[in-house]
């Protein structure tokens, strides 16, 4: 370890490794559902804004911790359908829609 | 302040900084912000006019998703370059912070920046060159051409301060930081 020749470099050797690398790998491996989770998070934040609610209010309404709600709006939560339904009921908005076989998606004009 | 390795030793090509009183290191911090829908929605909600002036109008949810994708790409590139121990591609990926310096002009304790080479590349990672290593000091979403000109560039001003702080910390010739050396453990 001859490259380490001063106190700073000695400290580098002793320091725990950053978790950044694992998170890059994790986001890459889970990109598909993370994109959907982020879209849901955005809708939740929109709904909170419209209702004039803070995250704490939503936590109270859902009966979960404020930390849990923070995870929801970060866009990295792998939501259960049960959680989605609770959120939809409390916020009064549709977060996820399953397209039926006789339906198609048409985007609104900008 | 602590210097933190990104990869398992002996790969110390890429390092970052953990500032005193902070739970996360500098690279984890910008990763957390740039992958957070809440953070990005608030940021672009506040500074969307700067974005529109430079890149044209877009819906807020599009801006958030685009920023996340750009961040993922930037971090994956950084990962790939840092993992490669055979070449100096990582060192070349970081350019001098000062635009007046040539990209080929490399020197010890040089302030650096990295970005994706695309039109919409407003994400910046800042670093210091130190003994052929790159030490990440932070990052910012930069929506204006200069770092000092707009109120939202407070973030980038903070980043300039961090670069200076880390540079001083690493500069063993500076007597004021000798004490920090002792404290580094």
Interface residues (C-beta under 8 A of the other chain):
Chain A: X1 X3 X6 X7 X8 X9 X11 X12 X13 X14 X15 X16 X17 X18 X19 X20 X21 X23 X24 X25 X27 X28 X31 X35 X38 X39 X41 X42 X45 X70 X73 X74 X75 X76 X110
Chain B: X2 X3 X4 X5 X6 X7 X8 X9 X10 X12 X15 X16 X18 X25 X27 X28 X31 X35 X36 X37 X38 X41 X59 X61 X64 X65 X68 X72 X75 X76 X79 X131 X170 X172 X181 X182 X184 X185
